[in-house]
Amino acid sequence: MYQNTTISFPFFGIEWDPIQVIQIGPLSLHIYGLIIGVGLMLAVLYGWRRSRQFGIKTDDITDGVLWIVPFAIVCARAYYCIFEWDERFADDPISVLYIWNGGLAIYGGIIGAVIGVAVFCYFKKIKLPALLDLVLLGFLIGQSIGRWGNFFNREAFGAETDIFIRMGLYQNADGAYSNVMHYFHPTFLYESLWNAAGFVLLHFLSKKRQYDGQIALGYVLWYGLGRTFIEGLRTDSLMWGDFRVSQILAGVTAIAAAVTLFVLSTRRHDPEKLFVNQVAALEQAEEEPETAEEETEEPEKD
């Protein structure tokens, strides 16, 4: 049966049938994976550009990607598969490996990334909150761009609606094919824009941060607040009984971050304890003996 895969945004006069796979000879390039890759690349470029402002070496950003990305992907997939096991994977367990078909839970990715960062910091002797400040800023870039992978996969949309920004699909609310166009909340777009706004806000706030971990807490609050509301609109939420898992997790972590930020705002923070300032002080201390030695050397006599 023919399936119409057109996507429509009637308010903007847009109708488009985006492809999901680019075939280059024997190679199949999935747009979903390509978009995720672009988001990761831009996040890494941002990390390189700002690493010194957080006391992190550029080379450590490169090395960290090799540590963090595998943790994030494995945990993102595991989180999704655990809560979708009976529905999608119990009869075909090998399909757990088919991540190019979609099915990466962002909260699983965040958990995996934090684990990867923690392990990396332990071996590299880097202050964990400082690196999380930078990594989670990059995460907002990756999330904002990566959500467009859901667009190409025609997934992660919300309940039916008639609002002006509605998205039209030849699908029912459960994702099944329909010969009639239905209109839904484009929740992928909501989250993409929310993350982009959060990145801009936290980018500028990070330049005036008072303590390591402040931006990481801001990320948890911002993302959790947005996800709490956006998740409530979705029709494909991962469920735990009658509860939307990611909505509960988003709400709880946002509240915890808000309380922590408030408590820490009442305390005085010594700028010298910022990791970037500690690194700068250490580098200066290492340079001073060399300078002093050069100054005490006697000039050679003819």
PASEBA-1860 file (N, C-alpha, C; in nm, 3 decimals):
! residues 302
1> MYQNTTIS> 0.085/-0.120/0.000/0.000/0.000/0.000/0.088/0.125/0.000 ~ 0.053/0.219/-0.085/0.129/0.343/-0.094/0.114/0.424/0.034 ~ 0.226/0.475/0.083/0.224/0.557/0.204/0.271/0.697/0.169 ~ 0.185/0.794/0.188/0.219/0.933/0.161/0.301/0.986/0.279 ~ 0.424/1.026/0.253/0.514/1.070/0.360/0.534/1.222/0.360 ~ 0.443/1.293/0.297/0.450/1.439/0.293/0.431/1.498/0.433 ~ 0.507/1.602/0.463/0.494/1.677/0.587/0.448/1.818/0.551 ~ 0.349/1.868/0.623/0.291/1.997/0.589/0.290/2.090/0.709
9> FPFFGIEW> 0.321/2.217/0.682/0.302/2.326/0.778/0.214/2.429/0.708 ~ 0.082/2.412/0.716/-0.010/2.493/0.635/0.000/2.642/0.661 ~ 0.029/2.684/0.785/0.038/2.827/0.816/0.149/2.893/0.734 ~ 0.257/2.818/0.711/0.372/2.872/0.638/0.368/2.835/0.490 ~ 0.265/2.762/0.451/0.253/2.723/0.311/0.359/2.623/0.267 ~ 0.402/2.537/0.360/0.509/2.442/0.332/0.453/2.301/0.321 ~ 0.490/2.231/0.216/0.464/2.089/0.201/0.591/2.025/0.148 ~ 0.640/1.923/0.217/0.769/1.865/0.181/0.768/1.717/0.212
17> DPIQVIQI> 0.837/1.641/0.129/0.852/1.498/0.151/1.001/1.469/0.169 ~ 1.054/1.490/0.289/1.198/1.474/0.310/1.241/1.328/0.303 ~ 1.355/1.306/0.242/1.407/1.170/0.233/1.470/1.130/0.366 ~ 1.477/1.000/0.390/1.537/0.950/0.513/1.673/0.887/0.490 ~ 1.699/0.845/0.366/1.824/0.777/0.334/1.880/0.830/0.203 ~ 2.010/0.857/0.202/2.081/0.893/0.080/2.165/0.772/0.038 ~ 2.145/0.725/-0.082/2.218/0.608/-0.131/2.337/0.652/-0.216 ~ 2.455/0.619/-0.173/2.577/0.650/-0.247/2.645/0.518/-0.281
25> GPLSLHIY> 2.615/0.466/-0.398/2.665/0.334/-0.435/2.610/0.232/-0.337 ~ 2.697/0.150/-0.279/2.651/0.051/-0.180/2.629/0.110/-0.041 ~ 2.664/0.237/-0.024/2.657/0.301/0.107/2.522/0.369/0.127 ~ 2.458/0.340/0.239/2.331/0.404/0.276/2.358/0.504/0.387 ~ 2.334/0.631/0.359/2.356/0.736/0.457/2.222/0.781/0.513 ~ 2.198/0.749/0.640/2.071/0.784/0.704/2.074/0.929/0.752 ~ 1.975/1.005/0.713/1.969/1.147/0.747/1.966/1.166/0.898 ~ 1.895/1.079/0.968/1.887/1.088/1.114/2.028/1.087/1.175
33> GLIIGVGL> 2.110/0.990/1.133/2.246/0.981/1.185/2.332/1.098/1.143 ~ 2.311/1.145/1.019/2.387/1.259/0.969/2.361/1.384/1.053 ~ 2.235/1.407/1.087/2.199/1.525/1.166/2.258/1.515/1.307 ~ 2.251/1.395/1.367/2.313/1.375/1.498/2.462/1.405/1.490 ~ 2.526/1.359/1.382/2.668/1.382/1.364/2.703/1.529/1.350 ~ 2.620/1.603/1.277/2.641/1.748/1.261/2.629/1.818/1.396 ~ 2.528/1.780/1.474/2.510/1.838/1.607/2.631/1.813/1.696 ~ 2.683/1.690/1.690/2.801/1.655/1.770/2.922/1.736/1.725
41> MLAVLYGW> 2.941/1.748/1.595/3.056/1.822/1.543/3.053/1.968/1.588 ~ 2.935/2.032/1.580/2.925/2.172/1.620/2.947/2.187/1.771 ~ 2.900/2.089/1.848/2.922/2.093/1.993/3.071/2.084/2.025 ~ 3.142/1.998/1.952/3.286/1.983/1.973/3.360/2.111/1.932 ~ 3.321/2.171/1.820/3.384/2.296/1.777/3.365/2.406/1.882 ~ 3.245/2.410/1.939/3.219/2.507/2.046/3.308/2.478/2.167 ~ 3.321/2.350/2.201/3.405/2.312/2.314/3.549/2.351/2.292 ~ 3.601/2.331/2.171/3.738/2.372/2.139/3.755/2.522/2.156
49> RRSRQFGI> 3.658/2.597/2.109/3.669/2.743/2.111/3.669/2.799/2.253 ~ 3.595/2.736/2.343/3.579/2.793/2.477/3.651/2.715/2.587 ~ 3.723/2.612/2.551/3.782/2.523/2.650/3.872/2.596/2.750 ~ 3.955/2.688/2.701/4.048/2.757/2.791/3.975/2.843/2.894 ~ 3.854/2.888/2.861/3.776/2.969/2.954/3.720/2.886/3.070 ~ 3.732/2.755/3.059/3.687/2.666/3.166/3.804/2.591/3.229 ~ 3.926/2.625/3.186/4.045/2.560/3.241/4.073/2.425/3.178 ~ 4.014/2.399/3.062/4.028/2.270/2.996/4.118/2.286/2.874
57> KTDDITDG> 4.206/2.190/2.850/4.291/2.192/2.732/4.210/2.149/2.609 ~ 4.244/2.206/2.494/4.175/2.170/2.370/4.190/2.021/2.341 ~ 4.309/1.968/2.365/4.332/1.825/2.341/4.244/1.738/2.430 ~ 4.214/1.788/2.550/4.127/1.712/2.640/3.985/1.705/2.587 ~ 3.941/1.809/2.515/3.809/1.805/2.453/3.804/1.695/2.349 ~ 3.908/1.687/2.267/3.915/1.584/2.163/3.916/1.445/2.225 ~ 4.001/1.427/2.326/4.007/1.297/2.393/3.875/1.264/2.462 ~ 3.814/1.368/2.520/3.689/1.346/2.594/3.577/1.296/2.506
65> VLWIVPFA> 3.573/1.344/2.381/3.469/1.299/2.288/3.475/1.147/2.270 ~ 3.598/1.096/2.261/3.616/0.952/2.241/3.569/0.872/2.362 ~ 3.570/0.934/2.479/3.522/0.870/2.600/3.372/0.886/2.616 ~ 3.325/1.007/2.595/3.188/1.042/2.631/3.085/0.990/2.532 ~ 3.112/1.002/2.402/3.013/0.965/2.300/2.968/0.819/2.313 ~ 3.059/0.722/2.328/3.012/0.583/2.342/2.920/0.564/2.463 ~ 2.955/0.626/2.577/2.869/0.617/2.696/2.731/0.675/2.666 ~ 2.729/0.791/2.600/2.602/0.859/2.572/2.514/0.777/2.478
73> IVCARAYY> 2.573/0.723/2.372/2.495/0.646/2.275/2.440/0.518/2.338 ~ 2.525/0.446/2.408/2.482/0.319/2.470/2.370/0.343/2.570 ~ 2.386/0.445/2.655/2.284/0.472/2.757/2.156/0.529/2.697 ~ 2.169/0.609/2.591/2.050/0.663/2.524/1.968/0.551/2.463 ~ 2.037/0.456/2.401/1.967/0.342/2.341/1.910/0.250/2.449 ~ 1.988/0.224/2.554/1.943/0.136/2.661/1.818/0.191/2.730 ~ 1.819/0.321/2.759/1.706/0.387/2.825/1.579/0.369/2.741 ~ 1.594/0.391/2.609/1.478/0.378/2.520/1.429/0.234/2.514
81> CIFEWDER> 1.522/0.141/2.496/1.484/0.001/2.478/1.422/-0.060/2.604 ~ 1.469/-0.017/2.719/1.413/-0.069/2.845/1.264/-0.041/2.855 ~ 1.225/0.081/2.822/1.085/0.121/2.837/1.000/0.088/2.714 ~ 1.063/0.044/2.605/0.989/0.004/2.485/1.006/-0.144/2.454 ~ 1.062/-0.219/2.548/1.098/-0.358/2.521/0.979/-0.442/2.478 ~ 0.873/-0.441/2.553/0.756/-0.525/2.521/0.692/-0.485/2.389 ~ 0.692/-0.357/2.360/0.624/-0.307/2.240/0.705/-0.327/2.112 ~ 0.838/-0.310/2.121/0.916/-0.304/1.997/1.027/-0.407/1.985
89> FADDPISV> 1.079/-0.456/2.096/1.201/-0.534/2.087/1.191/-0.678/2.137 ~ 1.090/-0.711/2.212/1.080/-0.845/2.269/1.079/-0.954/2.162 ~ 1.010/-0.928/2.050/1.000/-1.028/1.944/1.118/-1.026/1.847 ~ 1.198/-0.922/1.853/1.312/-0.909/1.762/1.427/-0.839/1.834 ~ 1.490/-0.905/1.930/1.592/-0.840/2.014/1.708/-0.780/1.936 ~ 1.742/-0.838/1.820/1.855/-0.787/1.744/1.829/-0.644/1.696 ~ 1.702/-0.604/1.686/1.669/-0.469/1.640/1.711/-0.362/1.740 ~ 1.753/-0.403/1.858/1.809/-0.308/1.955/1.929/-0.236/1.895
97> LYIWNGGL> 1.998/-0.303/1.804/2.119/-0.247/1.745/2.090/-0.150/1.631 ~ 1.965/-0.143/1.583/1.933/-0.062/1.466/1.903/0.082/1.505 ~ 2.002/0.151/1.556/1.979/0.287/1.607/1.951/0.386/1.495 ~ 1.988/0.351/1.370/1.963/0.443/1.259/1.814/0.456/1.227 ~ 1.734/0.366/1.282/1.589/0.374/1.264/1.522/0.462/1.370 ~ 1.603/0.527/1.452/1.549/0.609/1.560/1.542/0.529/1.689 ~ 1.515/0.599/1.796/1.503/0.529/1.924/1.619/0.555/2.017 ~ 1.656/0.683/2.032/1.757/0.723/2.129/1.689/0.818/2.227
105> AIYGGIIG> 1.686/0.780/2.353/1.621/0.863/2.455/1.722/0.963/2.509 ~ 1.691/1.090/2.496/1.789/1.193/2.529/1.829/1.188/2.676 ~ 1.735/1.155/2.765/1.773/1.149/2.906/1.872/1.036/2.931 ~ 1.859/0.927/2.858/1.959/0.822/2.868/2.094/0.871/2.820 ~ 2.091/0.953/2.712/2.215/1.010/2.661/2.281/1.103/2.760 ~ 2.200/1.182/2.830/2.254/1.274/2.931/2.318/1.194/3.044 ~ 2.248/1.090/3.090/2.302/1.006/3.198/2.434/0.943/3.154 ~ 2.436/0.891/3.030/2.558/0.830/2.979/2.671/0.930/2.965
113> AVIGVAVF> 2.639/1.051/2.919/2.740/1.154/2.903/2.801/1.192/3.038 ~ 2.717/1.205/3.140/2.767/1.240/3.274/2.858/1.130/3.327 ~ 2.819/1.004/3.304/2.905/0.892/3.346/3.038/0.898/3.273 ~ 3.031/0.921/3.141/3.154/0.930/3.062/3.243/1.045/3.107 ~ 3.183/1.159/3.136/3.260/1.274/3.184/3.325/1.243/3.318 ~ 3.250/1.177/3.406/3.304/1.144/3.539/3.425/1.052/3.528 ~ 3.415/0.950/3.444/3.526/0.857/3.425/3.646/0.930/3.365 ~ 3.619/1.013/3.264/3.725/1.088/3.198/3.795/1.182/3.296
121> CYFKKIKL> 3.717/1.253/3.375/3.775/1.347/3.473/3.860/1.275/3.576 ~ 3.819/1.156/3.615/3.895/1.079/3.714/4.035/1.048/3.662 ~ 4.044/1.006/3.538/4.175/0.969/3.483/4.257/1.091/3.441 ~ 4.190/1.198/3.401/4.261/1.317/3.355/4.284/1.420/3.467 ~ 4.234/1.394/3.584/4.249/1.485/3.698/4.190/1.624/3.668 ~ 4.072/1.623/3.609/4.000/1.747/3.578/3.881/1.758/3.674 ~ 3.851/1.878/3.716/3.739/1.901/3.808/3.608/1.874/3.735 ~ 3.532/1.777/3.786/3.411/1.731/3.718/3.309/1.842/3.691
129> PALLDLVL> 3.271/1.925/3.790/3.172/2.030/3.763/3.216/2.127/3.654 ~ 3.347/2.155/3.646/3.397/2.248/3.545/3.377/2.192/3.405 ~ 3.410/2.064/3.387/3.394/2.004/3.255/3.246/1.987/3.220 ~ 3.162/1.956/3.320/3.018/1.944/3.294/2.959/2.077/3.248 ~ 3.009/2.187/3.303/2.963/2.319/3.258/2.980/2.333/3.107 ~ 3.095/2.293/3.057/3.125/2.307/2.915/3.053/2.201/2.832 ~ 3.055/2.078/2.879/2.994/1.968/2.804/2.844/1.988/2.785 ~ 2.776/2.032/2.891/2.630/2.047/2.882/2.591/2.168/2.798
137> LGFLIGQS> 2.677/2.267/2.788/2.653/2.374/2.690/2.656/2.315/2.549 ~ 2.755/2.231/2.525/2.763/2.164/2.396/2.644/2.073/2.371 ~ 2.593/2.012/2.477/2.476/1.925/2.466/2.356/2.002/2.413 ~ 2.340/2.125/2.457/2.228/2.205/2.409/2.237/2.229/2.259 ~ 2.360/2.247/2.210/2.378/2.261/2.065/2.337/2.133/1.995 ~ 2.390/2.020/2.044/2.360/1.892/1.984/2.213/1.857/1.989 ~ 2.148/1.887/2.101/2.005/1.857/2.115/1.920/1.943/2.023 ~ 1.956/2.071/2.013/1.879/2.161/1.929/1.881/2.116/1.783
145> IGRWGNFF> 1.999/2.076/1.737/2.012/2.031/1.598/1.961/1.888/1.582 ~ 1.994/1.803/1.678/1.957/1.662/1.669/1.808/1.637/1.662 ~ 1.727/1.724/1.720/1.582/1.707/1.716/1.528/1.708/1.574 ~ 1.603/1.767/1.480/1.558/1.768/1.342/1.570/1.630/1.278 ~ 1.647/1.542/1.342/1.648/1.404/1.298/1.512/1.341/1.316 ~ 1.441/1.382/1.424/1.305/1.333/1.447/1.211/1.380/1.337 ~ 1.236/1.500/1.287/1.154/1.553/1.178/1.165/1.464/1.054 ~ 1.289/1.431/1.017/1.309/1.347/0.899/1.254/1.206/0.920
153> NREAFGAE> 1.255/1.159/1.043/1.200/1.027/1.074/1.050/1.030/1.099 ~ 0.992/1.151/1.097/0.848/1.168/1.121/0.807/1.105/1.254 ~ 0.876/1.147/1.358/0.852/1.092/1.492/0.863/1.204/1.594 ~ 0.836/1.170/1.720/0.846/1.265/1.831/0.754/1.385/1.811 ~ 0.635/1.361/1.755/0.537/1.469/1.744/0.436/1.457/1.857 ~ 0.353/1.559/1.871/0.261/1.563/1.984/0.119/1.524/1.947 ~ 0.028/1.561/2.034/-0.114/1.529/2.013/-0.171/1.612/1.899 ~ -0.287/1.572/1.852/-0.351/1.646/1.743/-0.393/1.785/1.791
161> TDIFIRMG> -0.382/1.882/1.700/-0.411/2.021/1.736/-0.449/2.099/1.611 ~ -0.506/2.216/1.633/-0.537/2.305/1.520/-0.467/2.440/1.535 ~ -0.364/2.447/1.620/-0.292/2.573/1.639/-0.220/2.612/1.511 ~ -0.181/2.738/1.499/-0.126/2.790/1.373/0.002/2.720/1.331 ~ 0.081/2.671/1.426/0.210/2.612/1.393/0.199/2.460/1.376 ~ 0.079/2.410/1.362/0.057/2.265/1.353/0.134/2.202/1.235 ~ 0.165/2.074/1.253/0.236/1.998/1.151/0.145/1.888/1.098 ~ 0.131/1.879/0.967/0.044/1.780/0.907/0.119/1.656/0.862
169> LYQNADGA> 0.065/1.539/0.895/0.124/1.410/0.856/0.012/1.316/0.812 ~ 0.044/1.228/0.719/-0.050/1.122/0.682/-0.030/1.005/0.778 ~ -0.050/1.034/0.906/-0.034/0.936/1.012/-0.140/0.961/1.119 ~ -0.173/0.855/1.193/-0.258/0.870/1.309/-0.172/0.907/1.429 ~ -0.237/0.933/1.539/-0.164/0.973/1.659/-0.067/0.865/1.706 ~ -0.097/0.738/1.674/-0.008/0.629/1.715/0.103/0.604/1.614 ~ 0.110/0.688/1.509/0.216/0.675/1.410/0.182/0.588/1.292 ~ 0.065/0.523/1.295/0.024/0.434/1.186/-0.017/0.515/1.062
177> YSNVMHYF> 0.003/0.456/0.945/-0.029/0.523/0.819/-0.178/0.557/0.810 ~ -0.205/0.672/0.751/-0.343/0.715/0.728/-0.352/0.774/0.588 ~ -0.466/0.760/0.523/-0.484/0.822/0.391/-0.541/0.963/0.403 ~ -0.554/1.009/0.526/-0.601/1.145/0.554/-0.495/1.217/0.636 ~ -0.468/1.342/0.604/-0.368/1.418/0.679/-0.424/1.460/0.814 ~ -0.347/1.434/0.919/-0.380/1.477/1.055/-0.277/1.580/1.099 ~ -0.318/1.669/1.190/-0.231/1.779/1.232/-0.194/1.764/1.380 ~ -0.065/1.780/1.406/-0.010/1.754/1.540/0.077/1.870/1.588
185> HPTFLYES> 0.100/1.870/1.720/0.200/1.961/1.777/0.338/1.916/1.728 ~ 0.417/2.005/1.667/0.553/1.969/1.625/0.648/1.977/1.745 ~ 0.636/1.882/1.835/0.712/1.890/1.961/0.863/1.885/1.938 ~ 0.904/1.822/1.827/1.048/1.824/1.797/1.095/1.969/1.778 ~ 1.010/2.050/1.715/1.043/2.190/1.689/1.042/2.270/1.819 ~ 0.942/2.244/1.905/0.937/2.314/2.033/1.066/2.292/2.111 ~ 1.108/2.166/2.116/1.227/2.135/2.196/1.353/2.189/2.131 ~ 1.359/2.186/1.999/1.475/2.241/1.929/1.490/2.390/1.960
193> LWNAAGFV> 1.381/2.464/1.952/1.386/2.608/1.979/1.414/2.636/2.126 ~ 1.356/2.556/2.214/1.379/2.573/2.359/1.527/2.552/2.392 ~ 1.586/2.449/2.333/1.728/2.422/2.358/1.817/2.530/2.300 ~ 1.780/2.581/2.182/1.858/2.689/2.122/1.856/2.813/2.210 ~ 1.738/2.846/2.262/1.726/2.962/2.351/1.806/2.939/2.479 ~ 1.801/2.818/2.532/1.877/2.785/2.653/2.027/2.796/2.631 ~ 2.072/2.755/2.513/2.215/2.767/2.482/2.259/2.913/2.481 ~ 2.182/2.997/2.414/2.217/3.140/2.407/2.222/3.200/2.547
201> LLHFLSKK> 2.121/3.171/2.628/2.115/3.225/2.764/2.234/3.178/2.848 ~ 2.258/3.046/2.850/2.365/2.993/2.935/2.503/3.025/2.881 ~ 2.514/3.044/2.751/2.643/3.085/2.693/2.689/3.217/2.753 ~ 2.599/3.314/2.759/2.636/3.445/2.813/2.650/3.440/2.966 ~ 2.565/3.363/3.032/2.577/3.351/3.177/2.706/3.282/3.217 ~ 2.755/3.192/3.131/2.875/3.116/3.166/2.998/3.206/3.178 ~ 2.993/3.320/3.113/3.106/3.413/3.119/3.114/3.486/3.253 ~ 3.006/3.477/3.330/3.003/3.542/3.462/2.974/3.442/3.573
209> RQYDGQIA> 3.000/3.313/3.546/2.969/3.211/3.646/3.052/3.233/3.772 ~ 2.995/3.200/3.885/3.060/3.225/4.013/3.126/3.100/4.070 ~ 3.083/2.983/4.025/3.140/2.859/4.076/3.125/2.749/3.972 ~ 3.211/2.650/3.978/3.204/2.538/3.887/3.076/2.459/3.913 ~ 3.008/2.423/3.807/2.883/2.349/3.818/2.759/2.436/3.806 ~ 2.777/2.568/3.810/2.663/2.659/3.803/2.591/2.648/3.669 ~ 2.665/2.637/3.560/2.604/2.627/3.428/2.542/2.489/3.409 ~ 2.605/2.388/3.464/2.548/2.253/3.456/2.413/2.248/3.527
217> LGYVLWYG> 2.404/2.312/3.642/2.277/2.319/3.714/2.174/2.399/3.634 ~ 2.221/2.506/3.570/2.133/2.586/3.484/2.078/2.504/3.369 ~ 2.163/2.418/3.314/2.118/2.328/3.206/2.008/2.235/3.256 ~ 2.032/2.173/3.371/1.933/2.079/3.426/1.800/2.149/3.450 ~ 1.806/2.271/3.502/1.684/2.347/3.528/1.615/2.385/3.398 ~ 1.689/2.441/3.304/1.629/2.489/3.179/1.571/2.373/3.097 ~ 1.653/2.271/3.076/1.606/2.160/2.994/1.491/2.086/3.063 ~ 1.505/2.065/3.195/1.400/1.994/3.267/1.268/2.069/3.265
225> LGRTFIEG> 1.275/2.202/3.278/1.153/2.282/3.277/1.081/2.270/3.142 ~ 1.157/2.285/3.033/1.097/2.275/2.901/1.045/2.136/2.872 ~ 1.123/2.035/2.908/1.084/1.897/2.877/0.960/1.855/2.956 ~ 0.944/1.909/3.076/0.827/1.875/3.157/0.699/1.910/3.083 ~ 0.697/2.025/3.021/0.576/2.069/2.950/0.566/2.005/2.811 ~ 0.676/1.999/2.739/0.674/1.946/2.603/0.640/1.797/2.604 ~ 0.696/1.725/2.700/0.669/1.581/2.707/0.521/1.552/2.727 ~ 0.452/1.642/2.797/0.309/1.624/2.819/0.227/1.633/2.693
233> LRTDSLMW> 0.283/1.688/2.584/0.213/1.700/2.457/0.235/1.580/2.366 ~ 0.338/1.501/2.393/0.377/1.395/2.302/0.286/1.273/2.312 ~ 0.280/1.199/2.201/0.199/1.078/2.196/0.284/0.952/2.201 ~ 0.417/0.969/2.200/0.506/0.852/2.196/0.595/0.846/2.319 ~ 0.548/0.901/2.430/0.629/0.904/2.552/0.662/0.764/2.600 ~ 0.782/0.749/2.655/0.818/0.624/2.722/0.742/0.620/2.853 ~ 0.671/0.510/2.875/0.581/0.501/2.991/0.632/0.402/3.095 ~ 0.601/0.434/3.220/0.624/0.342/3.331/0.489/0.331/3.401
241> GDFRVSQI> 0.413/0.232/3.360/0.274/0.224/3.406/0.194/0.336/3.343 ~ 0.133/0.420/3.427/0.054/0.533/3.378/0.135/0.663/3.373 ~ 0.264/0.655/3.400/0.345/0.776/3.411/0.441/0.790/3.293 ~ 0.458/0.914/3.248/0.556/0.945/3.145/0.693/0.957/3.212 ~ 0.780/0.863/3.182/0.908/0.854/3.252/0.988/0.983/3.241 ~ 1.006/1.032/3.118/1.090/1.149/3.098/1.029/1.276/3.157 ~ 0.896/1.283/3.161/0.831/1.400/3.220/0.855/1.405/3.369 ~ 0.844/1.290/3.435/0.868/1.286/3.579/1.014/1.318/3.608
249> LAGVTAIA> 1.105/1.256/3.533/1.247/1.280/3.553/1.282/1.426/3.530 ~ 1.222/1.485/3.425/1.247/1.626/3.394/1.199/1.715/3.507 ~ 1.079/1.691/3.557/1.024/1.773/3.664/1.103/1.764/3.792 ~ 1.139/1.641/3.830/1.213/1.620/3.955/1.351/1.685/3.948 ~ 1.422/1.664/3.837/1.557/1.720/3.826/1.554/1.872/3.815 ~ 1.451/1.926/3.750/1.440/2.072/3.740/1.419/2.134/3.877 ~ 1.333/2.074/3.957/1.308/2.124/4.092/1.435/2.114/4.176 ~ 1.503/2.000/4.167/1.627/1.981/4.244/1.732/2.084/4.204
257> AAVTLFVL> 1.744/2.110/4.074/1.841/2.209/4.027/1.805/2.349/4.074 ~ 1.676/2.382/4.070/1.632/2.515/4.113/1.662/2.537/4.261 ~ 1.634/2.436/4.342/1.661/2.447/4.487/1.811/2.463/4.511 ~ 1.891/2.382/4.442/2.036/2.387/4.460/2.092/2.523/4.419 ~ 2.044/2.574/4.305/2.090/2.705/4.260/2.053/2.814/4.359 ~ 1.933/2.805/4.415/1.890/2.906/4.513/1.977/2.901/4.637 ~ 2.001/2.781/4.688/2.083/2.767/4.809/2.223/2.820/4.785 ~ 2.280/2.783/4.671/2.417/2.828/4.641/2.424/2.978/4.614
265> STRRHDPE> 2.314/3.038/4.572/2.313/3.182/4.546/2.321/3.263/4.675 ~ 2.291/3.200/4.787/2.296/3.269/4.915/2.435/3.264/4.978 ~ 2.526/3.194/4.913/2.661/3.178/4.967/2.761/3.261/4.888 ~ 2.870/3.295/4.956/2.979/3.369/4.890/3.071/3.269/4.823 ~ 3.109/3.299/4.700/3.195/3.207/4.625/3.328/3.276/4.592 ~ 3.435/3.210/4.630/3.570/3.263/4.607/3.609/3.239/4.461 ~ 3.636/3.345/4.385/3.675/3.329/4.243/3.798/3.240/4.225 ~ 3.884/3.237/4.326/4.006/3.158/4.314/3.978/3.008/4.311
273> KLFVNQVA> 3.858/2.969/4.351/3.822/2.826/4.352/3.768/2.778/4.218 ~ 3.741/2.872/4.126/3.702/2.830/3.992/3.817/2.753/3.930 ~ 3.787/2.643/3.865/3.892/2.557/3.810/3.980/2.633/3.711 ~ 3.919/2.719/3.629/3.997/2.794/3.532/4.098/2.885/3.600 ~ 4.061/2.943/3.714/4.154/3.029/3.788/4.261/2.947/3.859 ~ 4.226/2.828/3.905/4.324/2.740/3.967/4.429/2.696/3.865 ~ 4.383/2.665/3.745/4.476/2.625/3.638/4.568/2.742/3.602 ~ 4.509/2.862/3.592/4.589/2.981/3.559/4.694/3.008/3.666
281> ALEQAEEE> 4.655/2.994/3.794/4.748/3.017/3.904/4.862/2.915/3.902 ~ 4.829/2.791/3.869/4.931/2.686/3.862/5.028/2.713/3.748 ~ 4.977/2.754/3.635/5.062/2.785/3.520/5.153/2.904/3.550 ~ 5.099/3.003/3.621/5.180/3.120/3.656/5.291/3.081/3.753 ~ 5.257/2.993/3.849/5.356/2.949/3.947/5.469/2.872/3.879 ~ 5.436/2.798/3.775/5.538/2.721/3.704/5.628/2.811/3.620 ~ 5.574/2.925/3.576/5.651/3.018/3.494/5.743/3.106/3.578 ~ 5.702/3.137/3.700/5.779/3.230/3.782/5.920/3.183/3.814
289> PETAEEET> 5.942/3.056/3.851/6.080/3.013/3.877/6.171/3.028/3.756 ~ 6.116/3.001/3.635/6.196/3.017/3.515/6.234/3.162/3.493 ~ 6.138/3.253/3.517/6.165/3.396/3.501/6.268/3.443/3.601 ~ 6.253/3.396/3.726/6.348/3.436/3.830/6.489/3.387/3.799 ~ 6.498/3.265/3.743/6.629/3.209/3.711/6.697/3.289/3.600 ~ 6.618/3.333/3.503/6.674/3.412/3.393/6.725/3.546/3.444 ~ 6.655/3.606/3.542/6.693/3.737/3.594/6.820/3.731/3.678 ~ 6.848/3.617/3.742/6.964/3.607/3.831/7.091/3.564/3.758
297> EEPEKD> 7.078/3.524/3.632/7.197/3.487/3.556/7.286/3.609/3.531 ~ 7.416/3.594/3.557/7.511/3.704/3.536/7.547/3.713/3.388 ~ 7.563/3.833/3.341/7.602/3.850/3.200/7.744/3.800/3.178 ~ 7.768/3.744/3.064/7.902/3.693/3.033/8.000/3.809/3.013 ~ 8.125/3.787/3.059/8.229/3.888/3.043/8.309/3.862/2.917 ~ 8.353/3.973/2.854/8.434/3.958/2.734/8.573/3.906/2.770
END
